[in-house]
Amino acid sequence: MTTGFKIKKNLYMLASEDFKVFCFGMTERPLEERHKDGDWAKFHNYLKARGEKLIVIGWWEGVSVLDTWVHDWLKKQPTIQKFAEWFSHKVDLYILANRIEKEFFPKTPKTKKDLTLKKHQQEFVNKSSLLGKSGKSFCCLLSAVLVNPLWFCRQLYVKVSR
């Protein structure tokens, strides 16, 4: 598939904040610069109207792969459908990005561009930092619940029954 193709491109995988749709594209420029182009204006306005951001799922620099090759592969995957430049899906997008990476460029390291927290993660951090010491207790309790949910149920039952 990649025989004789020597041009290096940057590939990206983006999703709406609700993760309902994603796109896979190619550019020679930085992602921020690419998304100032007119063909992205409608989607950016749509996201603004919904109060959402575009989420970067994957960014690969200097790879010898065309986005159309990945599009063809995606169309063959179960539960993924292509609509113009966008795909609908019933899979975890981060797992899908990992599969794409293994299929098309396993030796190219993925560059993480967006390290910002998601909206719900930031809200959790804000709430727990407002709680101060009780926030630490809450995090300890949460980790105990995740590790041993039966312990939590027993503790709750004891407190309620007293």
C-alpha positions as CSV (number, residue, x, y, z in Angstrom):
1,M,0.0,0.0,0.0
2,T,2.8,2.5,0.9
3,T,5.2,1.3,-1.8
4,G,6.9,4.2,-3.6
5,F,5.0,6.9,-1.7
6,K,7.6,9.3,-0.3
7,I,5.7,12.5,0.5
8,K,5.3,13.0,4.3
9,K,2.0,14.3,5.5
10,N,0.4,15.0,8.8
11,L,-2.8,13.0,9.6
12,Y,-5.4,13.8,12.1
13,M,-8.5,12.2,13.7
14,L,-11.0,14.7,15.2
15,A,-14.3,14.3,16.9
16,S,-17.1,16.5,18.2
17,E,-17.1,16.8,22.0
18,D,-20.0,14.4,22.3
19,F,-18.0,11.8,20.3
20,K,-21.0,11.0,18.0
21,V,-19.0,11.7,14.8
22,F,-15.4,11.8,13.8
23,C,-13.3,12.7,10.8
24,F,-9.9,11.6,9.5
25,G,-7.9,14.0,7.4
26,M,-4.6,15.0,6.0
27,T,-2.6,18.3,5.9
28,E,0.9,19.6,5.4
29,R,0.3,22.4,7.9
30,P,-0.2,22.6,11.6
31,L,-3.7,21.5,12.7
32,E,-4.6,25.0,14.0
33,E,-3.7,26.6,10.7
34,R,-5.6,23.9,8.7
35,H,-8.8,24.6,10.7
36,K,-8.8,28.2,9.7
37,D,-9.7,27.2,6.2
38,G,-13.2,27.9,4.9
39,D,-14.2,24.3,4.5
40,W,-14.2,24.0,8.3
41,A,-16.2,27.2,9.1
42,K,-19.6,25.5,9.1
43,F,-18.6,22.8,11.5
44,H,-16.8,25.2,13.8
45,N,-20.0,27.4,13.9
46,Y,-22.1,24.3,14.6
47,L,-19.9,23.4,17.5
48,K,-19.9,27.0,18.8
49,A,-23.7,27.0,18.7
50,R,-23.7,23.8,20.8
51,G,-21.1,25.1,23.2
52,E,-18.6,22.4,22.2
53,K,-15.0,22.1,21.1
54,L,-13.4,20.0,18.5
55,I,-11.5,17.1,20.2
56,V,-8.2,15.8,18.8
57,I,-8.3,12.0,19.0
58,G,-5.0,11.5,17.1
59,W,-2.3,13.5,15.3
60,W,0.5,11.8,13.4
61,E,3.3,13.9,11.8
62,G,5.4,13.0,8.8
63,V,3.8,9.8,7.7
64,S,3.8,8.3,4.2
65,V,0.1,7.4,4.3
66,L,-2.8,9.1,2.5
67,D,-6.0,9.8,4.3
68,T,-8.0,8.1,1.5
69,W,-6.2,4.8,2.3
70,V,-7.5,5.1,5.9
71,H,-11.0,6.1,4.7
72,D,-11.1,3.0,2.5
73,W,-10.1,0.8,5.5
74,L,-12.6,2.5,7.8
75,K,-15.5,1.9,5.3
76,K,-14.7,-1.9,5.6
77,Q,-15.0,-1.8,9.4
78,P,-18.2,-3.0,11.0
79,T,-20.4,-0.4,12.7
80,I,-18.6,2.5,10.9
81,Q,-20.3,4.5,8.1
82,K,-19.0,7.3,6.0
83,F,-21.0,10.4,5.3
84,A,-19.1,12.9,3.2
85,E,-16.0,13.7,5.2
86,W,-17.5,12.4,8.5
87,F,-17.9,9.0,10.0
88,S,-20.6,7.7,12.4
89,H,-19.5,4.8,14.6
90,K,-20.3,2.5,17.5
91,V,-16.8,2.1,18.8
92,D,-14.5,3.8,21.3
93,L,-12.6,6.4,19.2
94,Y,-9.4,6.1,21.1
95,I,-9.3,2.3,20.5
96,L,-10.1,3.0,16.9
97,A,-7.2,5.5,16.6
98,N,-4.9,2.8,18.1
99,R,-6.1,0.3,15.5
100,I,-5.5,2.8,12.7
101,E,-2.0,3.5,14.1
102,K,-1.2,-0.2,14.2
103,E,-2.6,-0.8,10.7
104,F,-1.0,2.1,8.8
105,F,2.0,3.4,10.7
106,P,3.1,1.2,13.6
107,K,6.6,2.7,13.7
108,T,5.5,6.4,13.8
109,P,5.0,7.8,17.3
110,K,1.7,9.6,17.9
111,T,2.1,13.2,18.9
112,K,-0.3,14.4,21.5
113,K,-1.4,18.0,20.8
114,D,-4.4,18.5,23.1
115,L,-3.8,17.8,26.7
116,T,-6.7,19.8,28.1
117,L,-9.2,18.2,30.4
118,K,-12.7,17.4,29.0
119,K,-15.6,19.5,30.3
120,H,-16.8,16.9,32.9
121,Q,-13.2,16.2,34.1
122,Q,-12.6,19.9,34.6
123,E,-15.8,20.2,36.6
124,F,-14.8,17.3,38.8
125,V,-11.4,18.9,39.5
126,N,-13.0,22.3,40.3
127,K,-15.5,20.7,42.7
128,S,-12.9,18.6,44.5
129,S,-10.5,21.5,44.8
130,L,-13.3,23.6,46.4
131,L,-13.8,20.9,48.9
132,G,-10.2,21.2,50.2
133,K,-9.4,18.4,52.6
134,S,-12.8,16.8,52.2
135,G,-12.0,16.7,48.5
136,K,-9.1,14.4,49.3
137,S,-11.4,12.3,51.5
138,F,-13.9,12.1,48.6
139,C,-11.1,11.0,46.2
140,C,-10.0,8.3,48.7
141,L,-13.6,7.2,49.1
142,L,-14.1,7.1,45.3
143,S,-11.0,5.0,44.8
144,A,-12.2,2.6,47.5
145,V,-15.6,2.3,45.8
146,L,-14.0,1.6,42.5
147,V,-11.7,-1.0,44.0
148,N,-14.3,-2.7,46.2
149,P,-17.9,-1.7,45.5
150,L,-19.2,-4.3,48.0
151,W,-17.3,-2.6,50.8
152,F,-19.0,0.7,50.0
153,C,-22.4,-0.9,49.9
154,R,-21.8,-2.5,53.4
155,Q,-20.6,0.9,54.8
156,L,-23.6,2.7,53.4
157,Y,-26.0,0.0,54.8
158,V,-24.4,0.3,58.3
159,K,-24.7,4.2,58.3
160,V,-28.3,4.1,57.0
161,S,-29.4,1.4,59.4
162,R,-28.1,3.2,62.5
